[in-house]
Amino acid sequence: MITSGSDHAPEQGSQDMPSVNDPMKAPTSAPVRARGWLGSLGSAGLILLLISAVVLLLFWGSNILYPLDKTESLQLDIARTMHSEHSLAVPRVSGGPYFDKPPLPYWVAWPVFQFFPADPWLARLGAGVASTLGVVATVLLVHQQGRSEADPPRRSLLRALLAGLILACLPGYAAFAHVAVHDSYITTCITVAAVGLYALLFGRPLGAPGPRGLAVIVGVAMGVGFLAKGLLAWALPLAVVLGFAALTRQAAPLLRRWPQLLLSAALAVSVPLPWLLAAFHQAGPAFLAGFLGHSNLARVTSTVDSHAGPWFYYLPVVLLLSFPWGLVALPNRARWRQLLGQARQRDAGNRPVDLQLFALVWLVLTVLLLSVASTKLPHYILSCLPPLAILAAFNLVPEPCPAAARQDPFSRSPRFYAILGAGTAVVLAATGLVLAPLVAGLIKPDRVFPDYTAALVSHLEGWPFRTLLVLMALAVAGLLLWIPQRRAALVTAWTLVAVLSFSTVVPGLATVYRQHRQAAILDLADQVAGHTEAGVPIVILGKSYHSVALRSGHPILRLDGWPEVVALQRSSQGHAFEHGLVVFAPRHRMLSDAQIREAGLRMAALDERQNLLAVELRSAGPAGG
């Protein structure tokens, strides 16, 4: 997918030039059509190609899975509860306030529960749209601020579209675009704020939207980001800008643009201020302690919900979330020297290098700052993926090299790209032929959902799944042979693998999960909903199945084990058992009849799915006590 400045021939001096000295490069007589199929497309065609890929990668298959336990179903149950109780300001769940997250995703899901309450998966479209806006912001940044005077317009456009394509192809970015949680929203808001601040302070002057317009965009993005996930939407863009300014010793833009920065700050505060005041008015100091104290500050200073990790936690996480594109985002030795030189003595006219240095600061500071926090989860680091995509795009479509240079010093050798492409084909073929059944044999049986384990093993061992992987390997090998330009072949192959993975492989695995695991929980929730009076909680023993609350419309009460159930029966709240409480419990954790009687309860089995049981507990009365 990578072409040079010319539509029909590689750039003079490029390392992808055919050469008899490199057997991995195609001879000069190779068909031009093989490396120029994108060259025949106009700008509109390239943009349409990106749009098609984004739709497949960020939206396809969003309807397959019911909202996932525990986080996604919990967040959507909060949105459902807010809608049913008409509580716009204070998030609520299971009969009480929920201060852990701000309300933006709940507001996005509000129309879903207003018009399509039976299809909560539609709330995922909000995350997909937010992720798409992040792709657009990345494309605009590279196209408008990453082009030098010597850059042909078509080459600059191709690099910008490639940055957006890489971002959409990153497995972490695409996966969370399919999940209705806060992280896609905050990632897009941070991206838009960082893009706007760079253009405002350090970038090429723009006729539109102009400094005031950029300041408004930055302020609104940071304000909406605060409504998405709190203080991180303010802290991270500011840290990146200040870090870049300090590294390049640029205080003048900050002083020159202080009126615009003041406008951005005012908007960043004023956008979430009405919600903050309304929530404080309704909930009082408990809101500040829960939202600012627990949700924001406590996650930095202490481990919340046992989500701890070592200092290097995010290094392998970033590699996995960006694989395999992260392998081409690393600068080579010449690029490192160029970036260090730009840091020592900034050349404002060298816009491509300036933007790459900004992206590198953005990437490194995001990883460092989130590594300092005590609470760590993989999706916290999504905001480092846009700068990684920018760096990868510049490495694949570098800026024009100096006229005196005999070859492009910033590109990896064709052999490097050929090895990555061949490795991709080998891994896919090996997975289909050998690794898939080996992995299936290592899967431990699920004691609660044995049917799901059996179906998953059968799917991985089955020839349809394995044949699909082998066909993908053959397609990659065919592209490597058909397209002589190694970078073009690699990007085309990786894009094809990403699109096929999110349109065939992942939906296939998701269907198995929905039919053999989620269906058991949802069917059981449907069966027991009629046995529980409105407003009475369903007791969940052990794991939090928030999808039960979302499906049934009843609040849930999660207890760790039967001792907590017995303690509840003997407490002042034990009167709840007089009319019966429904309890979800795995079969292997179920008490015997004698233990139930000893606790002063009577048990009636309601229904079961696989090894997940729903029972009704009632007080045994004086005779049973």
Helices and strands as residue ranges (DSSP letters): H 32-35, H 43-58, H 71-85, E 92-93, E 96-97, H 104-115, G 120-123, H 124-145, H 153-169, H 171-176, H 183-201, H 210-229, H 232-247, H 252-256, H 258-270, H 273-283, H 285-288, I 289-297, H 298-301, H 314-322, G 325-328, H 333-344, H 351-372, G 378-384, H 385-396, H 414-430, I 431-435, H 436-442, H 450-461, H 463-482, H 486-500, I 501-505, H 506-513, I 514-518, H 519-529, E 538-541, H 546-552, E 556-559, H 562-570, G 574-578, E 581-586, G 587-589, H 593-598, E 601-609, E 612-619, H 621-624
